[in-house]
């Protein structure tokens, strides 16, 4: 185990002293922010607070080793680190606490995330990438314990790709792979599966990653003995320590109050990870939480008097102060002056931030009070409006909610009146809501020119007599064109590399493009997605393969809490255009049956969910997505790889439009909407229905998120006046979502002569084998009889009861 830093250089005592006192000043400022931040929560000015007090010293050491181009993937106690990098100041800290809806004042999320969640901006105003090599980067935090770990793996692997793969334009993204990804996590959160999955994967991949474990011996109220075997995470992971015969980790252990040891440890870790591309784990022990876990409770409830006294004596800032005095680096009086000035600076920052937060609300309140007063004075309901008005006037420190709520309540008492005062108030409400709502709702998807739904459709082109091949060959040859066209593209997953995926959609491509670009992984779905997120955040174009749709449940938390929210929670300042490739639908059995669509649609808002009916449509989706910068899941039809399809002659070029349905068969009696493999059954049944005089129009949804942005289905319903959605998801799942889209958004109810209906799978997973499939999911007879029943209801004389 290495202990001597390579990067230390001799400096004068004056420079050394200035460096130490600068660090001490920053530690004090950060601590004062934590202390005052807690008070702001308890006074009601902020909703909740979770702070980095007790972790200041190791974060200062980490910041010294952190270089331009590096990335952090951390958690909500890293405020000192962000301050040390110059990305956070006390005023911005308090704006984060107050949830100010301005990126200029609250650059971490414009109030979308609670304080303590940090990021840097990777995207310019015009949607282009910043030069990430010229700034110190932080990926956007999430609250979920250990949720930052999967992404950390990808951020580190990007350096490996940039170092080892030729032909990629590294401008803005890497300096020959010399960047390190730095992770932070609390000791208790190392109990999570995400931690162990990531640690194992990073050791296998040998990526330049440094993970810091802040160990204060507790997880909220639960001591380490209930979290970790032997109460020591580095002790139980020491089998990962590399040696002369085996690759692995460099594992360092250091006390969180030992300034010089921390500096050495972090310089050493940086050198090893950066130069050798070896993952490093730093277990920082004997840390404290002076105010407990968060503002939701007091740690005096669960810590003994002895523990509380120990924490008081071993507080890292206190020990740092004592070390400064013991080594004659400064004198007591000077340190007191620093502490006094820091407290004043933080108090001033707090006051300024609160004043800036309130100012626009107070100004709007003045205008609103005047409008409501005029409306009240000219209304027969003056008494009622005045009560609402007085309630608003009494709020000395209003927020947006107060303004919107009181204004809208006042309008209730003006129903039926027509005068300029009511009109003025209505206009104010409409303008206020239109200005305010985007501050909380924008950037769920891209708002730039290369938004995926803006990519124009380009149909597959065919020879006069096209060759008919297995669908998987169309995918394979299309991927070949994409990997040749985009050097930054890569794909990875279980069985993806050597054998070219379980259905041979990547057959032979590893030999052509190498093991870094067409790669196998272990069985670890969450970190497969994490790899993709991190790689995409660093300018690469990854395709993360989840072998079967059912396995995506292993990764649902990472997909939902990290990928789906990334653009939204950063107001478009960070993106991860990850493509997730998987396969499902119509397979037999409880597992691999692909019936999670409703869950995915509702949990993954912010990710496109695409369900191509065949491999040509799937290939077109991949081509479209590579021209955009948004994340998506493409669910290939599992039973379609060996079905014959005509081979296009413009592979890699044709584009399946996203958010657009396709009419597969025109008809006049009923609209049948479906997608994926089930659509093929619907198409067959439509021919059978024709034999009994029912002319069905069949529409392929193709894209579930978003669905039918051109409102083409309602045009069909205007003609047929009937609707049936056929879906192999459970009742109330995807089909219910589609019905809501049609009835509420497209107003299809206006044109229906019969109740809109759904035909779904049973509420349980499909039983095994062909009989299990038949009695669990919609079959041909189910669809035929359901359609016939709908037609029978309106015309029983021509369509008598079937059974």
C-alpha positions in Angstrom: 0.0 0.0 0.0 1.4 3.3 -1.0 1.7 6.1 1.5 4.0 8.7 0.1 2.4 11.3 -2.3 4.1 11.9 -5.6 2.8 15.4 -6.1 3.9 17.2 -3.0 6.4 20.0 -3.7 8.4 22.2 -1.4 6.8 25.5 -0.6 7.8 28.4 1.6 6.5 28.7 5.2 4.5 31.8 4.2 2.8 30.0 1.4 2.3 26.9 3.6 0.8 29.1 6.3 -1.5 30.9 3.9 -2.7 27.6 2.5 -3.5 26.3 6.0 -5.3 29.4 7.1 -7.3 29.5 3.9 -8.4 26.0 4.5 -9.3 26.8 8.1 -11.3 29.8 7.0 -13.2 27.7 4.5 -13.9 25.0 7.1 -15.3 27.6 9.4 -17.5 29.2 6.7 -18.9 25.9 5.8 -19.6 25.0 9.4 -21.3 28.3 10.0 -23.5 27.7 6.9 -24.5 24.4 8.4 -25.3 25.9 11.8 -27.2 28.8 10.5 -28.9 26.7 7.8 -30.4 24.5 10.5 -31.8 27.5 12.3 -33.4 28.7 9.0 -35.2 25.4 8.7 -36.4 25.5 12.3 -37.8 29.0 11.8 -39.8 27.9 8.8 -37.9 29.7 6.1 -36.8 26.5 4.5 -38.5 23.1 4.3 -35.7 20.7 5.3 -32.0 20.7 5.8 -29.2 18.2 5.6 -25.7 19.5 6.0 -22.0 18.7 5.7 -20.9 19.6 9.2 -18.3 17.3 10.6 -16.9 16.4 7.1 -15.1 19.6 6.3 -11.5 18.5 6.6 -11.5 15.4 4.3 -13.4 17.4 1.7 -10.8 20.1 1.7 -8.2 17.4 1.1 -10.2 15.9 -1.7 -10.6 19.2 -3.4 -6.8 19.7 -3.5 -6.4 16.5 -5.5 -9.3 17.2 -7.8 -8.3 18.5 -11.2 -9.9 20.1 -14.3 -11.8 17.5 -16.2 -12.4 15.3 -13.1 -16.0 14.5 -12.1 -17.6 14.1 -8.8 -20.5 11.7 -8.1 -21.4 12.3 -4.5 -24.1 12.8 -1.9 -25.7 15.6 0.1 -22.9 16.3 2.6 -20.2 17.6 0.2 -20.8 21.4 0.6 -17.2 22.1 1.8 -15.8 20.3 -1.2 -18.0 22.4 -3.6 -16.9 25.6 -1.8 -13.3 24.6 -2.0 -13.7 24.2 -5.8 -15.3 27.7 -6.0 -18.6 26.3 -7.2 -20.6 27.2 -4.1 -20.6 30.3 -1.9 -22.6 31.1 1.3 -25.2 33.1 -0.5 -25.8 30.4 -3.1 -25.9 27.9 -0.2 -28.9 29.8 1.3 -30.6 30.3 -2.0 -30.5 26.5 -2.3 -32.0 26.2 1.2 -34.8 28.6 0.3 -35.4 26.9 -3.2 -34.9 30.1 -5.2 -36.2 29.4 -8.7 -33.2 31.1 -10.5 -30.1 29.3 -11.9 -28.2 32.6 -11.5 -28.8 32.7 -7.8 -29.2 28.9 -7.1 -27.0 27.3 -9.7 -27.4 23.8 -8.4 -31.0 23.2 -9.5 -32.9 26.5 -9.4 -34.8 25.3 -6.4 -35.8 21.9 -7.8 -33.8 20.0 -5.4 -33.3 20.6 -1.7 -30.1 22.1 -0.4 -27.1 20.0 -0.3 -27.6 18.6 -3.8 -24.8 19.9 -6.1 -23.9 20.0 -9.7 -21.9 22.0 -12.3 -23.2 23.1 -15.7 -22.2 20.9 -18.6 -24.4 22.5 -21.3 -24.4 26.0 -22.7 -27.5 28.1 -23.3 -27.6 27.0 -26.9 -27.6 23.3 -26.0 -24.0 22.7 -26.9 -21.4 21.1 -24.6 -19.1 23.2 -22.5 -15.5 22.3 -22.4 -15.6 19.9 -19.5 -11.8 19.5 -19.6 -11.4 23.1 -18.5 -13.6 23.0 -15.4 -14.0 20.9 -12.3 -17.2 18.9 -12.8 -19.9 17.5 -10.5 -22.7 15.3 -11.7 -26.0 16.2 -10.3 -26.7 14.6 -6.9 -29.7 12.6 -6.0 -31.0 11.9 -2.4 -31.4 8.1 -2.8 -28.9 6.4 -0.6 -26.0 4.9 -2.7 -27.9 6.1 -5.8 -24.8 8.0 -6.9 -22.7 4.9 -7.2 -23.8 3.3 -10.5 -23.3 6.7 -12.3 -19.8 6.9 -10.8 -18.8 3.8 -12.5 -19.6 5.2 -15.9 -18.0 8.5 -15.2 -14.8 6.7 -14.5 -15.1 4.3 -17.4 -15.3 7.2 -19.8 -11.6 8.0 -19.1 -10.8 4.4 -19.9 -12.6 4.6 -23.2 -11.0 7.9 -24.1 -7.6 6.5 -23.3 -7.9 3.2 -25.2 -10.3 3.8 -28.2 -8.9 5.6 -31.2 -10.9 7.9 -33.5 -13.1 9.6 -30.9 -13.0 13.4 -31.0 -12.1 14.1 -27.4 -12.4 17.9 -27.6 -14.4 19.3 -24.7 -14.5 15.8 -23.0 -11.2 14.4 -22.1 -7.4 14.8 -22.1 -6.4 11.3 -23.2 -8.3 9.7 -20.4 -6.4 11.4 -17.6 -9.5 12.3 -15.6 -10.6 10.7 -12.3 -14.1 10.2 -11.1 -14.5 10.9 -7.4 -17.3 9.4 -5.4 -18.5 10.1 -1.9 -20.8 8.0 0.3 -21.7 7.7 4.0 -20.6 4.6 5.8 -24.2 3.4 6.4 -25.1 3.7 2.8 -22.4 1.2 1.9 -24.9 -1.4 3.0 -26.9 -0.8 -0.1 -26.7 -3.1 -3.1 -25.7 -0.3 -5.4 -22.5 0.2 -3.5 -21.4 -3.5 -3.6 -22.4 -3.8 -7.3 -20.4 -0.7 -8.2 -17.4 -1.6 -6.2 -17.2 -5.1 -7.8 -17.7 -3.7 -11.3 -15.1 -1.0 -10.9 -12.6 -3.6 -9.7 -13.3 -5.8 -12.7 -13.1 -2.9 -15.2 -10.1 -1.3 -13.5 -11.3 2.3 -14.0 -9.9 5.5 -12.5 -12.3 6.0 -9.6 -11.7 7.2 -6.1 -14.5 6.5 -3.6 -14.4 8.3 -0.3 -16.4 6.8 2.6 -17.3 9.3 5.2 -17.6 7.2 8.4 -19.2 8.9 11.4 -20.2 5.5 12.8 -24.0 6.1 12.3 -26.8 5.8 9.8 -29.3 8.3 11.2 -29.9 6.6 14.6 -28.4 3.2 13.8 -24.8 2.6 14.8 -22.3 0.9 12.5 -22.6 -2.5 14.2 -26.0 -2.9 12.7 -24.9 -1.7 9.2 -21.6 -3.4 8.5 -19.9 -6.7 9.4 -17.2 -6.0 11.9 -18.5 -2.4 11.9 -15.7 -1.5 9.4 -16.3 -1.4 5.7 -12.6 -1.3 4.6 -11.9 -4.3 6.9 -14.5 -6.5 5.2 -13.4 -5.3 1.7 -9.7 -5.8 2.2 -9.9 -8.8 0.0 -10.2 -6.3 -2.9 -6.7 -4.9 -2.1 -4.5 -5.3 -5.2 -1.2 -7.1 -5.0 1.6 -8.1 -7.4 -0.4 -11.1 -8.7 -3.9 -9.7 -8.8 -5.6 -6.5 -10.0 -7.9 -4.9 -7.5 -8.2 -1.7 -5.4 -5.8 0.4 -3.5 -7.4 0.7 -0.1 -6.5 3.6 2.1 -7.7 4.3 5.6 -7.3 7.7 7.3 -8.7 9.6 10.3 -11.0 12.4 9.3 -9.4 14.9 11.7 -5.8 14.3 10.6 -5.1 17.1 8.2 -1.6 16.1 6.9 -2.6 12.4 6.6 -5.7 13.4 4.6 -3.6 15.5 2.3 -1.2 12.7 1.7 -3.9 10.1 1.2 -5.8 12.1 -1.4 -2.7 13.1 -3.3 -1.7 9.4 -3.3 -5.1 8.2 -4.4 -5.2 10.8 -7.2 -1.8 9.7 -8.6 -2.7 6.0 -8.5 -6.1 6.4 -10.1 -5.0 9.0 -12.7 -1.7 7.4 -13.8 -2.4 3.7 -13.4 -6.2 3.6 -13.9 -6.7 1.7 -10.7 -9.8 2.2 -8.5 -9.0 3.5 -5.0 -11.1 3.4 -1.8 -10.4 5.9 1.0 -12.1 5.0 4.2 -12.2 8.2 6.3 -12.9 7.2 9.9 -13.6 9.0 13.2 -15.8 11.7 11.7 -18.7 13.3 13.5 -22.1 14.9 12.8 -22.3 17.8 15.2 -26.0 18.5 14.5 -27.1 14.9 13.9 -28.4 13.5 10.6 -30.7 16.3 9.5 -33.2 18.9 10.7 -35.8 16.2 11.2 -34.5 15.3 14.6 -31.9 15.5 17.3 -29.0 13.1 17.7 -29.2 13.5 21.5 -32.1 11.0 21.3 -29.9 8.1 20.2 -26.3 8.9 21.1 -24.9 8.3 24.5 -23.4 11.0 26.6 -20.0 9.4 26.1 -20.4 9.4 22.4 -21.6 13.0 22.3 -18.6 14.0 24.4 -16.2 12.1 22.1 -17.7 13.8 19.0 -17.3 17.2 20.6 -13.6 16.5 21.4 -12.8 14.9 18.0 -14.7 17.3 15.8 -12.5 17.7 12.7 -12.6 21.5 12.8 -11.7 21.6 16.5 -8.8 19.1 15.9 -7.6 21.2 12.9 -7.6 24.3 15.0 -5.6 22.6 17.8 -3.1 21.3 15.2 -2.6 24.9 13.8 -1.9 26.2 17.3 0.3 23.3 18.3 2.5 23.7 15.2 2.8 27.5 15.6 1.1 28.1 12.2 -1.0 30.8 13.7 -1.9 32.4 17.0 -5.2 32.1 19.0 -6.1 35.8 18.5 -5.8 35.5 14.7 -7.9 32.4 14.6 -10.6 34.2 16.6 -10.5 37.0 14.1 -11.0 34.5 11.2 -13.9 32.9 13.1 -15.6 36.2 13.8 -15.3 37.4 10.2 -16.6 34.1 8.9 -19.6 34.2 11.1 -20.3 37.8 9.9 -19.8 36.8 6.3 -22.3 33.9 6.6 -24.9 36.0 8.4 -24.7 38.7 5.7 -25.0 36.1 3.0 -28.0 34.6 4.6 -29.7 38.0 4.9 -28.9 39.0 1.3 -30.1 35.6 0.0 -33.4 35.9 1.9 -33.9 39.5 0.7 -33.2 38.5 -2.9 -35.6 35.5 -2.6 -38.4 37.7 -1.2 -38.0 40.8 -3.4 -39.8 39.6 -6.5 -42.6 38.1 -4.4 -43.1 41.3 -2.5 -43.2 43.3 -5.6 -45.8 41.0 -7.2 -47.7 41.1 -3.9 -48.0 44.9 -4.1 -49.4 44.7 -7.6 -51.8 41.8 -6.7 -53.1 43.6 -3.6 -53.9 46.6 -5.8 -55.8 44.5 -8.3 -57.7 42.6 -5.7 -58.6 45.9 -3.9 -60.0 47.3 -7.1 -61.9 44.1 -7.9 -63.4 44.0 -4.3 -64.5 47.7 -4.4 -66.4 47.1 -7.6 -68.0 43.8 -6.7 -71.2 42.9 -4.8 -69.1 40.2 -3.1 -66.8 42.8 -1.7 -66.9 41.4 1.8 -65.8 37.9 0.7 -63.0 39.2 -1.6 -61.8 41.6 1.2 -61.3 38.7 3.6 -59.1 36.9 1.0 -57.3 40.2 0.4 -56.7 40.8 4.1 -55.3 37.2 4.5 -52.8 38.0 1.7 -51.8 41.3 3.2 -51.1 39.6 6.5 -48.4 37.4 4.9 -45.3 39.5 5.3 -43.0 37.0 3.5 -45.0 35.6 0.6 -44.0 32.8 -1.7 -45.4 32.0 -5.1 -47.9 29.6 -3.7 -49.4 32.4 -1.5 -49.8 34.7 -4.4 -51.3 32.2 -6.8 -53.6 30.7 -4.2 -55.2 34.0 -2.9 -55.6 35.4 -6.4 -57.4 32.3 -7.6 -59.6 32.2 -4.6 -60.6 35.8 -5.1 -61.7 35.0 -8.7 -64.3 32.6 -7.3 -66.3 35.6 -6.0 -66.2 37.3 -9.3 -68.1 34.6 -11.2 -70.7 36.1 -13.5 -69.3 39.7 -13.2 -68.0 41.5 -16.3 -65.8 44.6 -15.7 -62.2 45.7 -16.2 -61.2 45.0 -12.6 -62.1 41.3 -12.9 -60.4 41.2 -16.4 -57.2 42.7 -14.9 -57.2 40.2 -12.1 -57.8 37.3 -14.5 -55.0 38.5 -16.7 -52.6 38.8 -13.7 -53.4 35.2 -12.7 -53.0 33.8 -16.2 -49.6 35.6 -16.6 -48.4 34.7 -13.2 -49.2 31.0 -13.7 -47.7 30.9 -17.2 -44.5 32.5 -15.9 -44.3 30.4 -12.7 -45.2 26.9 -13.9 -42.2 26.4 -16.2 -39.9 27.1 -13.3 -41.2 23.9 -11.9 -42.0 21.8 -15.0 -39.6 22.6 -17.8 -36.9 20.4 -19.2 -38.4 17.0 -18.5 -37.4 16.4 -22.1 -35.1 18.4 -24.4 -36.1 21.8 -25.5 -33.3 22.2 -28.1 -33.4 21.9 -31.8 -32.2 18.3 -31.8 -35.0 17.1 -29.7 -35.8 13.5 -30.7 -39.3 14.3 -31.7 -38.0 16.9 -34.1 -35.9 14.5 -36.1 -37.7 14.1 -39.4 -38.9 10.7 -40.5 -37.0 9.0 -43.3 -38.5 5.8 -44.5 -36.6 2.6 -45.3 -35.7 2.3 -49.0 -35.8 -1.0 -50.8 -34.7 -2.5 -54.1 -37.4 -3.5 -56.5 -37.2 -7.0 -55.2 -35.6 -6.7 -51.7 -33.9 -9.6 -50.0 -35.9 -11.0 -47.1 -33.7 -11.8 -44.1 -34.1 -12.5 -40.4 -35.0 -9.4 -38.5 -31.9 -9.7 -36.3 -29.7 -9.3 -39.4 -31.3 -5.9 -40.1 -30.4 -4.9 -36.6 -26.9 -6.2 -36.9 -26.1 -4.5 -40.1 -27.7 -1.3 -39.0 -25.6 -1.3 -35.8 -22.6 -1.9 -38.0 -23.3 1.3 -39.9 -23.9 3.2 -36.7 -20.6 2.1 -35.0 -18.8 3.0 -38.2 -20.5 6.4 -38.4 -20.2 7.4 -34.8 -16.8 6.6 -33.2 -18.1 7.7 -29.8 -20.8 5.0 -29.9 -20.4 1.8 -27.8 -22.6 -1.0 -26.5 -22.3 -3.2 -23.5 -24.3 -5.7 -21.6 -24.6 -9.4 -20.6 -23.6 -11.6 -23.5 -23.4 -8.5 -25.7 -19.7 -8.8 -26.8 -18.2 -12.1 -27.7 -21.4 -13.9 -28.9 -23.0 -10.7 -30.2 -26.0 -10.7 -27.8 -28.3 -13.6 -27.1 -30.3 -13.0 -30.3 -27.2 -12.3 -32.5 -28.2 -8.7 -33.1 -24.5 -7.7 -32.7 -23.0 -10.8 -34.3 -19.3 -10.3 -35.3 -19.2 -6.6 -34.3 -16.8 -7.1 -31.4 -14.1 -8.5 -33.7 -14.6 -5.5 -36.0 -14.8 -2.7 -33.3 -12.9 -4.1 -30.3 -13.7 -5.1 -26.8 -14.1 -1.6 -25.5 -16.8 -0.6 -27.9 -18.7 -3.9 -28.1 -18.3 -5.2 -24.5 -19.5 -7.9 -22.2 -20.5 -7.2 -18.6 -21.3 -9.2 -15.6 -24.8 -9.8 -14.4 -25.4 -6.4 -12.8 -28.2 -4.4 -14.3 -28.1 -1.4 -12.1 -24.5 -0.6 -12.9 -25.0 -1.4 -16.6 -27.4 1.5 -16.6 -25.0 3.5 -14.3 -22.2 2.9 -16.9 -24.4 4.3 -19.6 -25.4 7.4 -17.5 -21.8 8.3 -16.7 -20.4 7.6 -20.1 -23.2 9.7 -21.7 -22.5 12.6 -19.3 -19.0 12.7 -20.6 -19.9 13.0 -24.3 -19.9 9.4 -25.4 -23.0 7.7 -27.0 -23.5 4.5 -25.0 -26.1 1.8 -25.7 -26.7 -0.1 -22.5 -28.2 -3.5 -23.1 -30.5 -5.1 -20.5 -30.9 -8.7 -21.7 -34.6 -9.0 -21.1 -37.3 -6.5 -20.3 -38.0 -8.3 -17.0 -34.4 -7.7 -15.9 -34.9 -3.9 -16.2 -36.7 -4.1 -12.8 -33.2 -4.6 -11.2 -32.2 -1.2 -12.6 -35.5 0.6 -12.2 -34.3 2.8 -9.3 -31.3 4.0 -11.2 -33.4 4.6 -14.3 -36.2 6.4 -12.4 -34.3 8.5 -9.9 -31.2 9.3 -11.9 -31.6 9.1 -15.6 -35.2 10.1 -16.0 -34.8 13.1 -13.7 -31.4 14.3 -14.8 -32.3 16.9 -17.4 -35.3 18.1 -15.3 -33.5 18.5 -11.9 -30.7 20.4 -13.6 -32.9 22.6 -15.7 -31.2 21.2 -18.8 -27.7 21.9 -17.6 -26.7 18.3 -17.6 -27.8 15.5 -20.0 -27.2 11.8 -20.5 -28.3 10.7 -23.9 -28.2 7.0 -23.0 -30.0 4.5 -25.2 -31.2 1.4 -23.3 -31.7 -1.6 -25.5 -33.8 -4.5 -24.3 -36.3 -7.1 -25.5 -39.6 -8.4 -24.4 -43.3 -9.2 -25.2 -45.1 -12.5 -25.8 -42.6 -14.8 -24.3 -44.1 -17.5 -22.1 -43.8 -17.8 -18.4 -43.8 -15.7 -15.2 -40.4 -14.4 -16.0 -39.2 -13.0 -19.3 -42.9 -12.2 -20.0 -42.4 -8.5 -20.5 -45.5 -7.2 -18.7 -44.1 -4.1 -17.0 -45.1 -1.4 -19.4 -47.5 0.5 -17.2 -44.9 0.6 -14.4 -42.2 1.8 -16.8 -44.4 4.5 -18.3 -45.2 6.0 -15.0 -41.8 5.6 -13.3 -39.7 6.8 -16.2 -41.2 10.1 -17.3 -38.2 11.9 -18.8 -37.1 8.9 -20.9 -38.6 8.0 -24.2 -40.2 4.5 -24.3 -40.3 3.0 -27.7 -41.9 -0.3 -28.7 -41.1 -1.2 -32.4 -43.2 -4.0 -33.9 -40.2 -5.3 -35.9 -36.5 -5.0 -36.3 -36.6 -2.5 -39.1 -38.7 -0.1 -37.0 -36.2 -0.7 -34.1 -33.2 0.1 -36.3 -35.0 3.3 -37.4 -35.4 4.3 -33.7 -31.7 3.8 -33.0 -30.9 5.9 -36.1 -33.2 8.7 -34.8 -31.9 8.6 -31.3 -28.3 8.9 -32.4 -29.2 12.2 -34.1 -30.6 13.5 -30.8 -29.3 13.9 -27.3 -32.1 12.4 -25.2 -32.4 9.1 -23.3 -34.6 6.3 -24.5 -35.5 2.7 -24.0 -36.0 0.6 -27.1 -38.0 -2.6 -26.4 -37.4 -5.0 -29.3 -40.0 -7.8 -29.9 -38.4 -10.9 -28.5 -40.1 -13.3 -30.8 -39.3 -11.3 -33.9 -35.6 -11.8 -34.4 -36.1 -14.8 -36.7 -39.1 -13.5 -38.6 -38.3 -12.5 -42.2 -38.2 -8.8 -43.1 -37.3 -7.0 -46.4 -33.8 -5.6 -46.0 -33.5 -1.8 -46.5 -30.7 -0.4 -48.6 -30.3 2.7 -46.5 -29.3 1.1 -43.2 -28.0 3.5 -40.7 -29.9 6.4 -42.4 -33.6 5.8 -42.3 -35.3 7.2 -39.2 -38.5 6.0 -37.4 -40.2 9.1 -36.0 -40.6 9.3 -32.2 -44.1 10.1 -30.9 -45.8 9.2 -34.2 -48.3 6.3 -34.7 -48.6 4.3 -37.9 -51.8 3.1 -39.4 -51.3 -0.5 -40.5 -54.7 -1.1 -41.9 -57.5 1.3 -42.7 -61.1 0.5 -41.7 -64.4 2.2 -40.9 -66.1 0.3 -38.0 -63.6 0.3 -35.1 -60.2 1.6 -34.2 -57.8 -1.0 -32.8 -54.7 0.4 -31.1 -51.8 -1.8 -30.0 -48.0 -2.1 -30.2 -45.1 -4.5 -30.2 -45.6 -8.2 -30.7 -49.3 -8.1 -29.8 -49.8 -5.9 -32.9 -49.1 -8.8 -35.2 -51.9 -10.8 -33.6 -54.2 -7.8 -33.9 -53.4 -7.5 -37.6 -54.2 -11.2 -38.2 -57.5 -10.8 -36.3 -58.5 -7.8 -38.4 -58.5 -10.0 -41.4 -60.7 -12.5 -39.6 -63.1 -9.8 -38.6 -63.4 -8.8 -42.3 -65.0 -12.2 -42.9 -67.9 -11.3 -40.6 -68.3 -7.8 -42.0 -66.4 -5.8 -39.5 -63.9 -3.4 -41.0 -61.3 -2.6 -38.4 -58.6 0.1 -38.6 -55.4 -1.1 -37.0 -52.9 1.5 -35.5 -49.4 0.8 -34.2 -48.6 3.1 -31.2 -44.9 2.5 -31.8 -43.9 5.1 -29.2 -45.5 5.1 -25.8 -43.6 8.0 -24.3 -44.4 10.3 -26.0 -47.6 9.0 -27.6 -49.2 10.3 -30.8 -48.0 13.9 -30.7 -49.8 14.6 -34.0 -53.2 13.3 -32.6 -53.6 10.9 -35.5 -55.6 8.3 -33.5 -58.4 10.7 -32.8 -58.7 11.3 -36.5 -59.3 7.5 -36.9 -61.9 7.6 -34.1 -63.7 10.4 -35.8 -64.2 8.0 -38.7 -64.9 4.7 -36.8 -66.6 6.1 -33.6 -65.3 3.1 -31.6 -62.0 2.3 -29.8 -60.4 -0.8 -28.4 -56.9 -0.8 -27.0 -55.2 -4.2 -26.9 -52.3 -4.6 -24.6 -50.4 -7.5 -22.9 -49.8 -5.4 -19.8 -51.9 -5.9 -16.7 -55.3 -4.3 -16.3 -54.9 -0.6 -15.6 -51.4 -0.5 -17.0 -50.3 0.7 -20.4 -53.8 0.5 -22.0 -55.3 2.7 -19.3 -52.5 5.2 -20.0 -53.3 5.2 -23.7 -57.0 5.6 -23.0 -56.3 8.6 -20.8 -54.1 10.1 -23.6 -56.9 9.7 -26.1 -59.9 10.7 -24.0 -58.4 13.6 -22.1 -55.7 15.0 -24.4 -57.2 14.2 -27.8 -60.8 14.6 -26.6 -61.8 11.4 -28.4 -64.9 11.1 -26.2 -66.6 13.6 -28.5 -66.6 11.1 -31.4 -67.4 7.8 -29.6 -70.7 6.0 -30.1 -69.6 3.2 -27.7 -67.6 3.2 -24.5 -63.8 3.1 -25.1 -62.5 -0.3 -24.0 -59.3 -2.1 -23.2 -58.3 -5.7 -23.6 -55.4 -6.6 -21.5 -53.5 -9.6 -20.0 -54.8 -11.0 -16.8 -53.7 -9.4 -13.5 -51.2 -12.1 -12.9 -48.0 -12.9 -14.7 -48.3 -15.4 -17.6 -48.2 -19.1 -16.6 -45.6 -21.2 -18.4 -45.8 -22.7 -21.9 -48.2 -22.1 -24.7 -51.3 -22.9 -22.6 -50.1 -20.4 -20.0 -49.7 -17.7 -22.7 -53.1 -18.4 -24.2 -55.0 -18.1 -20.9 -52.9 -15.2 -19.5 -52.5 -12.8 -22.4 -54.9 -11.5 -25.1 -55.1 -14.2 -27.8 -56.7 -14.2 -31.2 -60.1 -15.4 -30.0 -60.1 -12.8 -27.1 -59.5 -10.0 -29.6 -62.0 -11.2 -32.1 -64.8 -11.7 -29.5 -64.1 -8.4 -27.8 -64.4 -6.5 -31.1 -67.5 -8.5 -32.0 -69.1 -7.7 -28.6 -68.5 -4.0 -29.1 -70.1 -4.1 -32.6 -73.0 -6.3 -31.3 -73.8 -3.7 -28.7 -74.7 -1.2 -31.3 -76.1 -3.5 -34.0 -77.4 -6.7 -32.5 -79.6 -7.5 -35.5 -76.7 -7.8 -37.9 -74.3 -9.1 -35.2 -76.2 -11.5 -32.9 -74.7 -12.6 -29.7 -71.6 -14.8 -30.3 -71.5 -16.7 -27.0 
